[in-house]
Amino acid sequence: HGHRAIRQRQEGPGRLRLYGARYGFTLIEISIVLIITALFVKIALPSYTDYRDKASIAQAKADLRDIEIRINQYYADHRAFPATLADIGKADLLDPWKHPYKYLDVTNIKMTKGQARKDKNLVPINSDFDLYSMGKDGQSAAPLTAQASRDDIIRANDGRFLGFASEY
């Protein structure tokens, strides 16, 4: 009787229990857990991505409003718009997609040389200054109808509109 024999016995479908041993997970149980986890990720990931996109858009809009306020304060103090965002301390500010915000004083036609943002009728969208984020794709073109501009977050109508170029 010096050693004890380990006896085996069936414990329900697919389970083998060793007396004196602990229960473990069967391959079927592990597979089911992995399948459930994969389904959860498949369902949750698009929602999370959508949430992050909305948060990035909201952040870009908030940044643009803040920059707009600073530009208008600069104008009130100097009776001219700043030449660059560096003049208001925002040259290094990046949008949520890690691209610099774009600014252009459109009151000086000689300096802008047709660079002003334009609507579908090719009419400038602002009479004071253009301010925008190039959006998630990081690309842009002067006309808002260009494919590269569709996801841009723009300031238009001299600040009365702030949103997607595709919605203007």
C-alpha positions as a printed Julia matrix, in Angstrom:
168×3 Matrix{Float64}:
   0.0    0.0     0.0
   2.95   2.38   -0.3
   1.64   4.1    -3.39
  -1.86   5.01   -4.46
  -3.08   4.17   -7.93
  -4.81   6.99   -9.79
  -8.08   5.7   -11.12
  -9.98   7.25  -14.04
 -13.7    7.75  -14.35
 -15.94   9.5   -16.93
 -17.5   12.73  -15.6
 -20.0   13.81  -18.25
 -19.49  14.27  -21.98
 -15.9   14.79  -23.03
 -14.47  14.97  -19.49
 -12.07  12.63  -17.9
 -11.39  13.1   -14.22
  -8.42  11.77  -12.44
  -8.98  11.12   -8.79
  -6.73  13.44   -6.86
  -6.28  15.75   -9.88
  -7.9   19.18  -10.54
 -10.39  19.91  -13.24
  -8.94  21.48  -16.39
 -10.47  23.05  -19.45
 -11.22  20.9   -22.42
 -10.27  21.9   -25.94
 -13.97  22.44  -26.7
 -14.4   24.83  -23.76
 -11.32  26.84  -24.76
 -12.56  26.97  -28.36
 -15.97  28.26  -27.28
 -14.36  30.99  -25.15
 -12.15  32.03  -28.07
 -15.13  32.12  -30.45
 -17.18  34.24  -28.02
 -14.21  36.6   -27.53
 -13.72  36.93  -31.29
 -17.42  37.71  -31.78
 -17.29  40.34  -29.03
 -14.26  42.01  -30.65
 -15.95  41.9   -34.06
 -19.04  43.62  -32.63
 -17.26  46.09  -30.33
 -14.39  47.22  -32.57
 -16.51  49.16  -35.11
 -18.31  50.93  -32.26
 -15.02  51.83  -30.62
 -13.58  53.05  -33.93
 -16.7   55.14  -34.54
 -16.41  56.6   -31.04
 -12.73  57.49  -31.6
 -13.55  59.13  -34.96
 -16.3   61.24  -33.37
 -14.0   62.23  -30.52
 -11.28  63.26  -33.01
 -13.74  65.35  -35.02
 -15.03  67.04  -31.85
 -11.43  67.79  -30.79
 -10.6   69.28  -34.21
 -13.7   71.5   -34.05
 -12.79  72.67  -30.53
  -9.22  73.42  -31.63
 -10.47  75.38  -34.66
 -12.8   77.47  -32.47
  -9.95  78.2   -30.07
  -7.64  79.22  -32.93
 -10.42  81.35  -34.44
 -10.86  83.2   -31.13
  -7.11  83.85  -30.91
  -6.99  85.08  -34.52
  -9.89  87.47  -33.84
  -8.17  88.71  -30.65
  -5.01  89.29  -32.67
  -7.05  91.23  -35.24
  -8.63  93.36  -32.5
  -5.18  94.2   -31.11
  -3.31  94.75  -34.42
  -6.05  95.71  -36.92
  -4.67  92.99  -39.21
  -4.85  89.22  -39.31
  -1.76  87.27  -38.31
   0.56  86.2   -41.12
   0.85  82.67  -39.69
  -0.4   80.65  -36.73
   3.0   81.25  -35.12
   1.9   84.87  -34.53
  -0.76  83.59  -32.11
   1.38  80.83  -30.6
  -0.34  77.95  -32.4
   2.23  76.99  -35.05
   3.01  73.65  -33.41
  -0.59  72.62  -32.72
  -1.49  69.39  -34.53
  -4.96  68.1   -35.29
  -6.08  64.74  -33.85
  -4.61  62.99  -36.91
  -1.16  64.52  -36.26
  -1.26  67.09  -39.09
  -0.8   70.85  -38.65
  -3.86  73.07  -38.86
  -4.0   75.21  -41.98
  -4.51  78.98  -41.92
  -4.62  81.58  -44.67
  -5.39  85.3   -44.44
  -7.62  85.76  -47.49
  -7.93  89.54  -47.13
  -4.6   90.01  -48.92
  -5.44  88.75  -52.42
  -1.9   89.37  -53.71
  -0.47  87.07  -51.04
  -3.06  84.27  -51.35
  -2.71  83.84  -55.14
  -5.87  81.74  -55.5
  -5.14  79.52  -52.49
  -8.4   80.41  -50.71
 -10.82  77.53  -50.09
 -13.73  77.53  -52.54
 -17.23  76.05  -52.58
 -18.82  74.05  -55.42
 -19.31  77.27  -57.42
 -15.61  78.11  -56.93
 -16.51  81.04  -54.69
 -14.26  81.64  -51.64
 -15.9   80.31  -48.47
 -14.55  83.09  -46.22
 -13.88  86.79  -46.64
 -11.53  87.07  -43.65
  -9.41  83.92  -43.24
  -9.44  80.22  -44.0
  -8.84  77.83  -41.12
  -9.12  74.06  -41.37
  -7.86  70.59  -40.57
  -7.0   68.34  -43.48
  -8.95  65.55  -41.78
  -8.13  61.92  -41.28
  -6.52  61.42  -44.7
  -4.16  64.4   -44.26
  -4.83  65.62  -47.8
  -6.63  68.69  -49.09
  -7.24  70.89  -52.13
  -8.62  74.43  -52.45
 -12.02  73.44  -53.9
 -14.15  71.68  -51.3
 -15.55  69.41  -54.01
 -12.15  67.76  -54.55
 -12.02  64.2   -53.19
  -9.0   65.08  -51.02
 -11.04  67.82  -49.29
 -14.21  65.88  -48.46
 -13.07  64.88  -44.94
 -11.55  68.27  -44.08
 -12.94  70.0   -40.99
 -13.42  73.59  -42.16
 -14.41  77.0   -40.9
 -16.64  78.72  -43.49
 -18.99  81.71  -43.84
 -16.58  83.78  -41.72
 -17.03  81.43  -38.78
 -20.76  80.73  -39.04
 -20.08  77.17  -40.25
 -17.73  74.64  -38.69
 -17.83  71.06  -39.92
 -17.01  68.64  -42.72
 -16.23  70.14  -46.12
 -18.59  67.53  -47.59
 -21.46  69.0   -45.53
 -20.9   72.6   -46.61
